[in-house]
Amino acid sequence: MVSRVIPVDVFDLVIFGGTGDLARRKILPGLYRRFVAGQMTSDSRIIGAARGELSDDAFRKLVAESIDEFVPKDRRDEAMITEFLSRLHYVAIDAKGEGGWDALKNMMRDGVVRAFYFSVAPALFGDIALRLKSHGVADDAARIVVEKPFGRDLATAKALNATLAQHFHETQIYRIDHYLGKETVQNLMAVRFANILFEPLWKAEYVDHVQITVAETVSVDGRGAYYDKSGAMRDMVQNHMMQLLCLIAMEPPYHFDPDAVRDEKLKVIRALDPVPQQDIVRGQYLAGGGQGGYLEHCENPASTTESYIALKVHVSNWRWKGTPFYLRTGKRLRARASEIAITFREPPHSIFDDAKGWRENVLVIRLQPDEGMNLMVMIKEPGPGGMRLMQVPLDMSFAGVLGDEAEDIPDAYERLIMDVIRGNQTLFMRGDEVEAAWAWTDPIIEGWNATGAKPQGYDAGSSGPEDALMLMHRDGRRWREIR
């Protein structure tokens, strides 16, 4: 199987926060990989913008170090690195003042795509948007990319959207959620809408429940003060997991078109029922494995912020009424794993005596690690001795199917940045979608704040709090093992 690489148009991409952590770890190494793949044309340019005074050569040296650190050795080519670095430039910018903006304007070329990546704190979005327009740096066809968080509640999300809308049209704003750039997430849409096999079964009549898990082994040590102001609900559920839920639950759009897809996602969010407090479990990891606990890492012994959350969610529409969606995410769990598991209902009648051997059909979509899908089906256990049943996976991992080509699949940031250059907003959130997500999230947070209840402690390296197990057990179900 050979993957096709389609070059994008010539562009000037300005990365505000170009010397920051996200730019160093993801954006710039990803752009190098797209350059090597031939997707980024040789006459395209990348311009780093930050407060510090740097020469072009000093910025190129910083990017070379990032490539050396974050691109595997077998994917580095010294000649290509040198050519890539020659496309890089730098300008010192004062986001809240006037310094550097005229210099940046003079660097912009006519007749090429202009894109501006806001890899900075959200508090600077408005200042940068204002100056891009007031100094004539951004034209009417320019695109801006903004990173989450898109506010911390409905009020701040509306304010942020209003600020951006003062200077840019919605068609120019790309709210990036890197989960939507994952190959398997997009394959979820292909599996649903390009195959007749699943779509007739994709509804409450045949689906018993859905589990969405995003488990992390890392702690919040080193960023605890920041994380303590958000927590798992704001950091993961309101955006990443909400998007995954939407892609599972959405109706088929009339066409694979940005607004058609986002219209259907918005309908899902608006159909979400309020979540009662008894269907929510919050936790904080305890000290263990030679590391401190959450309270030590956030340096706030009275913190009631959750590092783990599990919820039972219902979508009240014709397709999903009565089928629960179980969501869980947390830090310092047993393994790093992100997956969606669609568990189908049992057959209405079993013709086999070995009924105890029966297990559900489950479609598992694994986002990380080892991206791929498998479908758990029942077969006869090989050998003599009667009709004994066993469950086996029909497996499709990208590594297995693509072989060495799996290494060349663009990562999420690479894919999404190329979509920005193409002007394709399908995998980016729209303003009304963000606000609808916060409108659902805010009452949940307000509910537990009103109770003053502290999150339940859970052991580092475990699957989470005991109460999360009970959330499933009381419904006669079990969480899938985190591994």
Secondary structure, 3 states (H helix, E strand, C coil): CCCCCCCCCCEEEEEECCCCHHHHHHHHHHHHHHHHHCCCCCCCEEEEEECCCCCHHHHHHHHHHHHHHHCCHHHCCHHHHHHHHCCEEEEECCCCCCCCHHHHHHHCCCCCEEEEEECCCHHHHHHHHHHHHHCCCCCCCCEEEEECCCCCCHHHHHHHHHHHHCCCCHHHEEEECHHHHCHHHHHHHHHHHCCCCCHHHCCCCCEEEEEEEEECCCCCCCCHHHHCCCHHHHHHHHHHHHHHHHHHHCCCCCCCCHHHHHHHHHHHHHCECCCCHHHEEEEEECCECCECCHHHHCCCCCCCCCCEEEEEEEECCCCCCCCEEEEEEECCECCCEEEEEEEECCCCCCCCCCHHHCCCCEEEEEEECCCEEEEEEEEECCCCCCCCEEEEEEEEEHHHHHHHHHHHCCCHHHHHHHHHHHCCCCCCECHHHHHHHHHHHHHHHHHHHHHCCCCEEECCCECCCHHHHHHHHCCCCCCCCCC
